[in-house]
Amino acid sequence: MSAGASEIHLPIGDAGIRGQEDGDDGHVADKDKSLADANATTAAAAAPPPPPVYTKRLRWWAVVLVNIVFILGGQSVATLLGRIYYDQGGGSLWMATVVQSCGAPLAVPLLLYLRRPKSSAVARPPLLKISAIYAGLGVLLAGDNLMYSYALLYLPLSTYSLICATQLCFNAVFSFFLNKEKFTALIFNSVVLLTFSAALVGVSKRSEETHSSVPEGKFAVGFVLTLAASAAFALILSLTQLTFDTVIKSSTLRAVLEMQFWSNTAAACVSVAGLFISGEWSTLTPEMDGYKKGKVAYAMTLAWTAISWQLTTMGMMGLVATVSSLFTNVISTVAMPLCPVIAVIFLGDRMDGVMILAMLIGIWGFLSYIYQHYLDDAKGKKVAERADDEQTTKASLSAG
């Protein structure tokens, strides 16, 4: 009996000991959990607060401002240098087309510096697909530049500028269908005002003062080419935005530089081929020898024109990727009334009342568009703050 009792009590004793050990383990686990929660709370309290919502928006506005400066400065300087090129004895249409895209290698040092990250959340598009897109955009760009060059030869400067102002309207249509751009009263007001501002520049009496002769019987061809070039430019911007949104799915500086480099390289290849096929390459040496300011000035004019156009292109690609193609065209249109100011400062032209009125209307339209983006930004900020508050509330309820 005693032996049996011993045999019976031993398991019971063991079970009691195991139960006690389990209880001890449970207490230890609870203590560990409490310590972990306390440590997490302490770490959360010691950790720096998350950056405010507006920090990201400030960076966004800084990028937008830099791109705007590139467009306004680059386009104005390139237009000024283009005028100097023709005034001093230049006359090659294909060379004027080449310099708008041959500065693409300037982006190579930045591309080498900004190496592609090994791991990225966004998958790279197929090489064949993106190569076809770059080549297609480059061919469109070269054709657009050539149409503008020939259109300016066949039309008076006033008529040419008036028709070029339609590119903003074309871009509004393409943005609506291709990029799902939402039109508000402020955006519509901006498009109308900027188009009217550019048209005033076109019909200004001083725009008739040009040294180029207009061939007889070419008005209809020039009108069609200018209209087609304006539509093509608007289409290029909308297709670029569509590529960023649906194919590249990235708006980083490297993505912008890749778009700029490859599309301009394709455009430069087409333009150089046209220069040799047309036979204009044989006239470049006499053109350089007859340049009024000399050979060095001829080379420097072309070089700085190429640099200015590349800065303009970089700004355009950056704005398309960051904001929209329509906003990019708005900034490009704003630069049209600024060109006479540059001419007044560097070429001694006179500023008349029509030019001043055009600038004021252009600034009004530009501020209208910027105000719309400010309203969108404020609305987005409120939505982000509300989401942060909801997330904080949920976290507090979970902790409680």
Secondary structure, DSSP 8 states (H G I E B T S, - for coil): -HHHHHHHHHHHHHHHHHHHHHHHHHHHHHHHHHHHHHHHHHHHHHS-----HHHHHHHHHHHHHHHHHHHHHHHHHHHHHHHHHHHTT---HHHHHHTTTTTGGGGHHHHHHS---SS-SS----HHHHHHHHHHHHHHHHHHHHHHHHHHHHS-HHHHHHHHTTHHHHHHHHHHHHS-----HHHHHHHHHHHHHHHHHHH-GGGG--S----TT-HHHHHHHHHHHHHHHHHHHHHHHHHIIIII----HHHHHHHHHHHHHHHHHHHHHHHHHHTGGGGHHHHHHT-TT-HHHHHHHHHHHHHHHHHHHHHHHHHHHHT-HHHHHHHHHHHHHHHHHHHHHHH-----HHHHHHHHHHHHHHHHHHHHHHHHHHHHHHHHHHHHHHHHHHHHHHH-
